[in-house]
Amino acid sequence: MTNLDTSPAQEVCPAAHEGQGPCVQLWPEREVPLGGVRAMNVLRTLPQRGLPTVGAWCFLDSFGPDRVAMSVLPHPHCGLQTVTWPLEGAVRHRDSVGSDVVVRPGELNIMTAGHGISHSEFSVLPATTGTGSSPVVEELPVSRGLQLWVALPDEHRHRAPSFEQVRDLPVAVGEGFTATVMVGEFAGHRSPATMFSPIVGVDITGTGSLDLPLRPDFEHAVLVLDGHLVIDGQDIEAGPLAYLGAGRTSLAVEAKPDTRFMLLGGEPFGEDLLMWWNFVGRTHEEVEKAREEWEAEGLLDDAAAAASRFGFVQGHGPDAGPEAGRIPAPPLPGVKLRPRTRG
């Protein structure tokens, strides 16, 4: 999971204040052309200039449905957890701690970057058929999913990197809804995924009048994937992120048939963040150092790279054909950061 922007903006995410009370604020999605080897567009709803985080959630892209093969070479991360949630299609994940797994809809990949990790992502493509010089390649499968980041709090952001895949997630069933608990706890069901701050992420499908339990000390947001919701009299279609504030013990929604949406939330994140490219840090100098180390590691042989900060992803060495190589870091902008506040 990577931010492939060729000229990524620096994002300052100031520490959350006491928290906005119950509200419905629609934050529009923006289309981001990722280009590069993946040649696809995504819809980004976090971070926003006036809403940098929801709890510890600090990045949210949705992509597809599209028939585009995901081909993302090794790239680095630090200071965050990546959360991969495919809706259609399958993705092969390989990383520098030795993981090599395929994640499918209903399964969850959690990669904890900590001090530093690198990984790659490739769509699992259909096998070719036919013989001889005329192989027949089946049509690319539909690819659709969510890419999310969770900021690690200061006491955990320098920890050793790790990876886990959760295939048996708990499902909460209530009146009119079914909810897969990706992370955290919802309606008495707790995900086994390892997280490092109070947080929740739930994939909900429902119809009619729904009453969803919430923690009042959490701030929450909803992203409609399919269908239509009405919250506090406000229509919410697929696309924008609906920020709901904090202080709610429950959420009453009206859902059109088979509406699917993500519920995200957590304790307001109490630390300033600096996000640039695939790094989450605290200062310009810290992010600049991470970039310099990633670039320097590209000059090492595989053995030396494996012992470096971001490590080496097996299967992408010089003999790997079209999967050989790594993604270079874009240049840093020549200006320092200016603080931003919530709207």
DAJODA-V702080 format. One record per residue. N is the residue number from 0. RES is the residue in three letters. D_CENTER is the distance of its C-alpha to the mean C-alpha in Angstrom with 2 decimals. Layout:
N:RES:D_CENTER + N:RES:D_CENTER
This chain:
0:MET:7.11 + 1:THR:8.72 + 2:ASN:9.81 + 3:LEU:13.14 + 4:ASP:14.96 + 5:THR:18.48 + 6:SER:19.30 + 7:PRO:16.29 + 8:ALA:17.44 + 9:GLN:17.55 + 10:GLU:15.86 + 11:VAL:17.83 + 12:CYS:16.38 + 13:PRO:19.57 + 14:ALA:19.97 + 15:ALA:19.99 + 16:HIS:23.54 + 17:GLU:25.11 + 18:GLY:22.92 + 19:GLN:23.69 + 20:GLY:25.68 + 21:PRO:25.11 + 22:CYS:24.41 + 23:VAL:22.71 + 24:GLN:21.30 + 25:LEU:19.76 + 26:TRP:17.44 + 27:PRO:17.54 + 28:GLU:14.85 + 29:ARG:15.61 + 30:GLU:15.75 + 31:VAL:14.62 + 32:PRO:16.51 + 33:LEU:14.75 + 34:GLY:18.08 + 35:GLY:18.81 + 36:VAL:19.05 + 37:ARG:16.42 + 38:ALA:18.38 + 39:MET:16.14 + 40:ASN:15.02 + 41:VAL:11.85 + 42:LEU:11.98 + 43:ARG:10.25 + 44:THR:10.95 + 45:LEU:9.58 + 46:PRO:11.24 + 47:GLN:14.70 + 48:ARG:17.98 + 49:GLY:19.26 + 50:LEU:16.17 + 51:PRO:14.02 + 52:THR:12.48 + 53:VAL:12.80 + 54:GLY:13.81 + 55:ALA:11.61 + 56:TRP:8.43 + 57:CYS:8.43 + 58:PHE:5.88 + 59:LEU:5.26 + 60:ASP:6.45 + 61:SER:8.66 + 62:PHE:11.04 + 63:GLY:14.45 + 64:PRO:16.68 + 65:ASP:18.12 + 66:ARG:20.22 + 67:VAL:18.60 + 68:ALA:18.28 + 69:MET:15.10 + 70:SER:16.70 + 71:VAL:14.65 + 72:LEU:16.99 + 73:PRO:16.43 + 74:HIS:14.69 + 75:PRO:14.27 + 76:HIS:12.03 + 77:CYS:13.60 + 78:GLY:13.43 + 79:LEU:9.95 + 80:GLN:8.18 + 81:THR:5.28 + 82:VAL:4.71 + 83:THR:5.88 + 84:TRP:7.92 + 85:PRO:10.58 + 86:LEU:13.08 + 87:GLU:15.65 + 88:GLY:16.43 + 89:ALA:15.73 + 90:VAL:13.95 + 91:ARG:15.67 + 92:HIS:13.92 + 93:ARG:16.28 + 94:ASP:16.03 + 95:SER:18.63 + 96:VAL:19.29 + 97:GLY:20.67 + 98:SER:18.16 + 99:ASP:18.75 + 100:VAL:17.40 + 101:VAL:16.62 + 102:VAL:14.02 + 103:ARG:15.24 + 104:PRO:14.78 + 105:GLY:15.31 + 106:GLU:14.05 + 107:LEU:11.11 + 108:ASN:10.02 + 109:ILE:9.46 + 110:MET:10.16 + 111:THR:11.79 + 112:ALA:12.62 + 113:GLY:15.35 + 114:HIS:18.02 + 115:GLY:16.67 + 116:ILE:15.41 + 117:SER:15.07 + 118:HIS:13.87 + 119:SER:14.25 + 120:GLU:13.07 + 121:PHE:15.82 + 122:SER:16.53 + 123:VAL:19.22 + 124:LEU:22.11 + 125:PRO:25.31 + 126:ALA:28.30 + 127:THR:31.04 + 128:THR:34.36 + 129:GLY:37.85 + 130:THR:40.03 + 131:GLY:41.64 + 132:SER:40.75 + 133:SER:39.18 + 134:PRO:35.98 + 135:VAL:34.25 + 136:VAL:30.47 + 137:GLU:29.03 + 138:GLU:26.90 + 139:LEU:23.22 + 140:PRO:21.25 + 141:VAL:19.07 + 142:SER:15.41 + 143:ARG:13.03 + 144:GLY:9.60 + 145:LEU:6.22 + 146:GLN:3.03 + 147:LEU:1.31 + 148:TRP:4.04 + 149:VAL:7.41 + 150:ALA:10.53 + 151:LEU:13.25 + 152:PRO:16.64 + 153:ASP:19.46 + 154:GLU:21.16 + 155:HIS:18.33 + 156:ARG:16.72 + 157:HIS:19.53 + 158:ARG:19.53 + 159:ALA:19.75 + 160:PRO:16.66 + 161:SER:16.10 + 162:PHE:14.35 + 163:GLU:14.76 + 164:GLN:14.51 + 165:VAL:15.54 + 166:ARG:17.54 + 167:ASP:19.62 + 168:LEU:17.68 + 169:PRO:20.02 + 170:VAL:20.88 + 171:ALA:22.55 + 172:VAL:25.16 + 173:GLY:26.79 + 174:GLU:29.16 + 175:GLY:27.67 + 176:PHE:24.11 + 177:THR:22.19 + 178:ALA:19.00 + 179:THR:16.76 + 180:VAL:15.64 + 181:MET:12.28 + 182:VAL:12.52 + 183:GLY:15.46 + 184:GLU:18.60 + 185:PHE:19.64 + 186:ALA:23.19 + 187:GLY:24.50 + 188:HIS:22.01 + 189:ARG:19.83 + 190:SER:17.01 + 191:PRO:17.94 + 192:ALA:14.49 + 193:THR:15.11 + 194:MET:13.70 + 195:PHE:15.51 + 196:SER:15.85 + 197:PRO:16.94 + 198:ILE:14.00 + 199:VAL:13.57 + 200:GLY:11.29 + 201:VAL:13.56 + 202:ASP:13.90 + 203:ILE:17.42 + 204:THR:20.09 + 205:GLY:23.30 + 206:THR:26.51 + 207:GLY:28.95 + 208:SER:29.19 + 209:LEU:26.49 + 210:ASP:26.65 + 211:LEU:23.47 + 212:PRO:23.89 + 213:LEU:21.98 + 214:ARG:22.39 + 215:PRO:24.26 + 216:ASP:23.05 + 217:PHE:19.40 + 218:GLU:18.14 + 219:HIS:16.33 + 220:ALA:14.79 + 221:VAL:14.83 + 222:LEU:13.27 + 223:VAL:15.88 + 224:LEU:15.02 + 225:ASP:18.69 + 226:GLY:21.89 + 227:HIS:22.84 + 228:LEU:22.93 + 229:VAL:25.46 + 230:ILE:24.75 + 231:ASP:27.65 + 232:GLY:29.36 + 233:GLN:26.62 + 234:ASP:25.40 + 235:ILE:21.68 + 236:GLU:20.84 + 237:ALA:17.72 + 238:GLY:15.97 + 239:PRO:16.12 + 240:LEU:14.36 + 241:ALA:17.22 + 242:TYR:17.40 + 243:LEU:19.89 + 244:GLY:20.82 + 245:ALA:22.11 + 246:GLY:25.36 + 247:ARG:24.97 + 248:THR:26.20 + 249:SER:25.42 + 250:LEU:24.05 + 251:ALA:26.44 + 252:VAL:25.13 + 253:GLU:26.95 + 254:ALA:25.15 + 255:LYS:26.56 + 256:PRO:27.03 + 257:ASP:24.01 + 258:THR:21.50 + 259:ARG:17.92 + 260:PHE:15.43 + 261:MET:12.52 + 262:LEU:13.80 + 263:LEU:11.73 + 264:GLY:13.85 + 265:GLY:15.22 + 266:GLU:18.03 + 267:PRO:18.03 + 268:PHE:16.76 + 269:GLY:20.06 + 270:GLU:19.38 + 271:ASP:19.26 + 272:LEU:16.30 + 273:LEU:16.54 + 274:MET:13.55 + 275:TRP:14.59 + 276:TRP:13.21 + 277:ASN:11.03 + 278:PHE:12.87 + 279:VAL:12.83 + 280:GLY:16.51 + 281:ARG:19.36 + 282:THR:21.84 + 283:HIS:22.39 + 284:GLU:24.43 + 285:GLU:21.83 + 286:VAL:19.31 + 287:GLU:22.30 + 288:LYS:23.31 + 289:ALA:20.00 + 290:ARG:20.31 + 291:GLU:23.97 + 292:GLU:23.43 + 293:TRP:20.97 + 294:GLU:23.56 + 295:ALA:26.42 + 296:GLU:24.98 + 297:GLY:25.08 + 298:LEU:28.85 + 299:LEU:29.21 + 300:ASP:30.29 + 301:ASP:28.07 + 302:ALA:29.74 + 303:ALA:29.44 + 304:ALA:25.81 + 305:ALA:25.08 + 306:ALA:26.55 + 307:SER:24.77 + 308:ARG:21.95 + 309:PHE:19.12 + 310:GLY:21.15 + 311:PHE:21.82 + 312:VAL:20.04 + 313:GLN:22.84 + 314:GLY:23.59 + 315:HIS:23.03 + 316:GLY:26.40 + 317:PRO:29.15 + 318:ASP:30.42 + 319:ALA:27.20 + 320:GLY:28.27 + 321:PRO:25.59 + 322:GLU:22.88 + 323:ALA:24.60 + 324:GLY:23.26 + 325:ARG:20.19 + 326:ILE:18.40 + 327:PRO:20.39 + 328:ALA:19.14 + 329:PRO:20.15 + 330:PRO:22.89 + 331:LEU:22.38 + 332:PRO:23.91 + 333:GLY:27.35 + 334:VAL:26.97 + 335:LYS:26.01 + 336:LEU:23.64 + 337:ARG:24.86 + 338:PRO:23.58 + 339:ARG:22.05 + 340:THR:22.47 + 341:ARG:21.08 + 342:GLY:22.88
